[in-house]
Amino acid sequence: LGGMGKTQIALKFAEEVSNQYAYIFWVDATNEDTILASLKGISSIPEAKNASVDETPEAVLYWITCLSKE
């Protein structure tokens, strides 16, 4: 449902916890294509490139899960 403030809640949460995390990734989940495009975009950030992350969604998601263990 539009107009209920979901985005504002997500933004406020991200703002309040930003000092607890090294990264905050925004994934457009409008549809499968936008999810894939968002994950591909994450694979192009310097930190992901330095870690040799492939552009595949699986590789990006795996890399993100590994970040939480560091």
Beta strands, then each sheet from edge to edge (+ up, - down):
end
